[in-house]
Amino acid sequence: MSHAVLIPDELYRAIEAYAARRGESAEAAILAWAESLREQRERAPVEDNDANVYNPADDPLAAFLGRGELTSPDAIRRHDDAIAQEALDAHDE
C-alpha cells in the first residue's frame, strides 16, 4: 500500500537538495527519514498515556479472550511443552 503526501514546493526543493548531497532521490530520503522515526519510536520508553491502554477494538484476537479454561495454573508456561507432546503423540500413531 502506498500513499501520496502533498508538501509545499519550497520544502520539496530543500529535500531534493539534501538528497542530492547524499546521492539519493528525494523519495528515498523521505522514506529513510520516516523509517528512522519509526525506529526511534520503537526504541523510546513507553509513556503512561491512553495510547498504552488495552482496547479490545484494536485487538483482532479479542473475540477469543475468555473462551477457554486453563486446566492448571501454569498452563500458559507449559504451552510449548503441550504442543511438543501433541506432535510426538501424532508420530506415535
Contact map, one row per residue, 1 for C-alpha under 8 A:
111000000000000000000000000000000000000000000000000000000000000000000000000000000000000000000
111100000000000000000000000000000000000000000000000000000000000000000000000000000000000000000
111110000000000000000000000000000000000000000000000000000000000000000000000000000000000000000
011111000000000000000000000000000000000000000000000000000000000000000000000000000000000000000
001111100000000000000000000000000000000000000000000000000000000000000000000000000000000000000
000111110000000000000000000000000000000000000000000000000000000000000000000000000000000000000
000011111011000000000000000000000000000000000000000000000000000000000000000000000000000000000
000001111111000000000000000000000000000000000000000000000000000000000000000000000000000000000
000000111111100000000000000000000000000000000000000000000000000000000000000000000000000000000
000000011111110000000000000000000000000000000000000000000000000000000000000000000000000000000
000000111111111000000000000000000000000000000000000000000000000000000000000000000000000000000
000000111111111100000000010000000000000000000000000000000000000000000000000000000000000000000
000000001111111110000000000000000000000000000000000000000000000000000000000000000000000000000
000000000111111111000000000000000000000000000000000000000000000000000000000000000000000000000
000000000011111111100000010011000000000000000000000000000000000000000000000000000000000000000
000000000001111111110000110000000000000000000000000000000000000000000000000000000000000000000
000000000000111111111000000000000000000000000000000000000000000000000000000000000000000000000
000000000000011111111100010000000000000000000000000000000000000000000000000000000000000000000
000000000000001111111111110110000000000000000000000000000000000000000000000000000000000000000
000000000000000111111111110000000000000000000000000000000000000000000000000000000000000000000
000000000000000011111111000000000000000000000000000000000000000000000000000000000000000000000
000000000000000001111111000000000000000000000000000000000000000000000000000000000000000000000
000000000000000000111111100000000000000000000000000000000000000000000000000000000000000000000
000000000000000000111111110110000000000000000000000000000000000000000000000000000000000000000
000000000000000100110011111110000000000000000000000000000000000000000000000000000000000000000
000000000001001101110001111111000000000000000000000000000000000000000000000000000000000000000
000000000000000000000000111111100000000000000000000000000000000000000000000000000000000000000
000000000000000000100001111111110000000000000000000000000000000000000000000000000000000000000
000000000000001000100001111111111000000000000000000000000000000000000000000000000000000000000
000000000000001000000000011111111100000000000000000000000000000000000000000000000000000000000
000000000000000000000000001111111110000000000000000000000000000000000000000000000000000000000
000000000000000000000000000111111111000000000000000000000000000000000000000000000000000000000
000000000000000000000000000011111111100000000000000000000000000000000000000000000000000000000
000000000000000000000000000001111111110000000000000000000000000000000000000000000000000000000
000000000000000000000000000000111111111000000000000000000000000000000000000000000000000000000
000000000000000000000000000000011111111100000000000000000000000000000000000000000000000000000
000000000000000000000000000000001111111110000000000000000000000000000000000000000000000000000
000000000000000000000000000000000111111111000000000000000000000000000000000000000000000000000
000000000000000000000000000000000011111111100000000000000000000000000000000000000000000000000
000000000000000000000000000000000001111111110000000000000000000000000000000000000000000000000
000000000000000000000000000000000000111111110000000000000000000000000000000000000000000000000
000000000000000000000000000000000000011111110000000000000000000000000000000000000000000000000
000000000000000000000000000000000000001111111000000000000000000000000000000000000000000000000
000000000000000000000000000000000000000111111100000000000000000000000000000000000000000000000
000000000000000000000000000000000000000000111110000000000000000000000000000000000000000000000
000000000000000000000000000000000000000000011111000100000000000000000000000000000000000000000
000000000000000000000000000000000000000000001111100100000000000000000000000000000000000000000
000000000000000000000000000000000000000000000111110100000000000000000000000000000000000000000
000000000000000000000000000000000000000000000011111110000000000000000000000000000000000000000
000000000000000000000000000000000000000000000001111110000000000000000000000000000000000000000
000000000000000000000000000000000000000000000000111110000000000000000000000000000000000000000
000000000000000000000000000000000000000000000111111111000000000000000000000000000000000000000
000000000000000000000000000000000000000000000000111111100000000000000000000000000000000000000
000000000000000000000000000000000000000000000000000111110000000000000000000000000000000000000
000000000000000000000000000000000000000000000000000011111110000000000000000000000000000000000
000000000000000000000000000000000000000000000000000001111111010000000000000000000000000000000
000000000000000000000000000000000000000000000000000000111111010000000000000000000000000000000
000000000000000000000000000000000000000000000000000000111111000000000000000000000000000000000
000000000000000000000000000000000000000000000000000000111111110000000000000000000000000000000
000000000000000000000000000000000000000000000000000000011111111000000000000000000000000000000
000000000000000000000000000000000000000000000000000000000011111110000000000000000000000000000
000000000000000000000000000000000000000000000000000000011011111110000000000000000000000000000
000000000000000000000000000000000000000000000000000000000001111110000000000000000000000000000
000000000000000000000000000000000000000000000000000000000000111111100000000000000000000000000
000000000000000000000000000000000000000000000000000000000000111111110000000000000000000000000
000000000000000000000000000000000000000000000000000000000000000111111000000000000000000000000
000000000000000000000000000000000000000000000000000000000000000111111000000000000000000000000
000000000000000000000000000000000000000000000000000000000000000011111100000000000000000000000
000000000000000000000000000000000000000000000000000000000000000001111110000000000000000000000
000000000000000000000000000000000000000000000000000000000000000000011111101000000000000000000
000000000000000000000000000000000000000000000000000000000000000000001111101000000000000000000
000000000000000000000000000000000000000000000000000000000000000000000111111000000000000000000
000000000000000000000000000000000000000000000000000000000000000000000111111100000000000000000
000000000000000000000000000000000000000000000000000000000000000000000001111111000000000000000
000000000000000000000000000000000000000000000000000000000000000000000111111111100000000000000
000000000000000000000000000000000000000000000000000000000000000000000000111111100000000000000
000000000000000000000000000000000000000000000000000000000000000000000000011111110000000000000
000000000000000000000000000000000000000000000000000000000000000000000000011111111100000000000
000000000000000000000000000000000000000000000000000000000000000000000000001111111110000000000
000000000000000000000000000000000000000000000000000000000000000000000000000011111111000000000
000000000000000000000000000000000000000000000000000000000000000000000000000001111111100000000
000000000000000000000000000000000000000000000000000000000000000000000000000001111111110000000
000000000000000000000000000000000000000000000000000000000000000000000000000000111111111000000
000000000000000000000000000000000000000000000000000000000000000000000000000000011111111100000
000000000000000000000000000000000000000000000000000000000000000000000000000000001111111110000
000000000000000000000000000000000000000000000000000000000000000000000000000000000111111111000
000000000000000000000000000000000000000000000000000000000000000000000000000000000011111111100
000000000000000000000000000000000000000000000000000000000000000000000000000000000001111111110
000000000000000000000000000000000000000000000000000000000000000000000000000000000000111111111
000000000000000000000000000000000000000000000000000000000000000000000000000000000000011111111
000000000000000000000000000000000000000000000000000000000000000000000000000000000000001111111
000000000000000000000000000000000000000000000000000000000000000000000000000000000000000111111
000000000000000000000000000000000000000000000000000000000000000000000000000000000000000011111
